Amino acid sequence: MDDLDRLEAELLKDPEFKAEYDALEPEYELIRQIISARTEKKMTQKQLAEKIGTKQSNIARLESGNYNPSFQFLQKVAGALDKKLSFALR
């Protein structure tokens, strides 16, 4: 276990922190999946942006979590990566 893992484990003991962490998990999981799919296709952010008709900076903001994309935008990203977008209510 490295220092970052230890810090995370310590912070997750705080119920308020854990609640916020858990609330953000679906967003970060989607971001991880987008980055993974893009890199598996050996696409740059610029190439993905060109494929869906947007700017590279929009892809960078999406992948950094600093963008609140529309459902339609996410559908375009998924399609450009030969993926299907799906959601589930649990």
Protein Blocks (a to p, Z undefined) as FASTA:
>chain_A
ZZklmmmmmmmmpmklmmmmmmmmmmmmmmmmmmmmmmmnopafklmmmmnopafklmmm
mmnopaccdfklmmmmmmmnopacddddZZ
